[in-house]
Amino acid sequence: MKRSIIKIVLILIAVLYIIGIICVPFMEPLRFNVFAWIIFAVYLLCAIFICGLLGNKNKQYMATDEEKKEGKISQELLKERNKWFMG
């Protein structure tokens, strides 16, 4: 829930900034300021990065019983191999 709120707020700030530059009279000088656009681009890159980090973490990977058995066998074989390298 918190992740989706954070994503919405980050996107909303970017959209409101663009709308503000277009519609609000006292923000009109920012429309032609290169430094303001550079800061906005950096903000967008950071927002995209943060939204990417806050992606869906609820992915579940199901393994069949056969895959679990194969995984246990592989772990045992690796343990045996490591005994020979360590000793």
C-alpha positions in Angstrom: 0.0 0.0 0.0 2.8 2.4 0.9 4.7 1.6 -2.2 1.8 2.5 -4.5 1.2 5.8 -2.6 4.8 6.7 -3.0 4.7 6.0 -6.7 1.5 8.0 -7.2 3.0 11.0 -5.3 6.2 10.9 -7.3 4.3 10.8 -10.6 1.8 13.4 -9.4 4.5 15.9 -8.6 6.0 15.6 -12.1 2.6 16.0 -13.7 1.7 19.0 -11.6 5.1 20.7 -12.3 4.5 20.4 -16.1 0.9 21.7 -15.7 2.1 24.5 -13.5 4.7 25.6 -16.0 2.0 25.7 -18.7 -0.9 27.2 -16.8 0.4 29.2 -13.8 1.6 32.7 -14.6 4.3 33.1 -11.9 5.9 29.8 -13.1 6.2 31.0 -16.7 9.8 32.1 -16.4 10.7 28.4 -15.6 9.5 27.4 -19.0 12.6 29.0 -20.6 15.1 28.3 -17.8 17.5 25.5 -18.8 18.6 24.9 -15.2 15.0 24.3 -14.2 14.6 21.7 -16.9 17.9 20.0 -15.9 16.7 19.7 -12.3 13.3 18.4 -13.6 15.1 15.7 -15.7 17.2 14.7 -12.7 14.0 14.4 -10.6 12.4 12.3 -13.3 15.4 9.9 -13.5 15.3 9.5 -9.7 11.6 9.0 -9.7 11.8 6.3 -12.4 14.6 4.6 -10.4 12.6 4.7 -7.2 9.5 3.4 -8.9 11.6 0.6 -10.3 12.9 -0.3 -6.9 9.4 -0.3 -5.5 8.1 -2.8 -8.0 6.0 -5.8 -7.2 7.8 -7.8 -4.5 5.0 -10.4 -4.2 6.3 -12.7 -6.8 6.1 -16.3 -5.7 7.9 -19.1 -7.5 6.4 -22.5 -7.0 8.6 -25.6 -7.4 7.3 -29.1 -7.9 8.2 -32.0 -5.6 10.6 -33.4 -8.3 12.4 -30.0 -8.6 12.7 -29.9 -4.8 14.3 -33.4 -4.7 16.7 -32.4 -7.5 17.6 -29.3 -5.5 18.4 -31.3 -2.4 20.5 -33.8 -4.4 22.4 -30.9 -5.9 23.0 -29.4 -2.5 24.3 -32.7 -1.2 26.7 -33.1 -4.1 28.0 -29.6 -3.6 28.6 -30.3 0.1 30.6 -33.4 -0.8 32.6 -31.5 -3.4 33.4 -28.7 -1.0 34.7 -31.2 1.6 37.3 -32.3 -0.9 38.4 -28.8 -1.7 38.5 -27.6 1.9 40.4 -30.5 3.3 
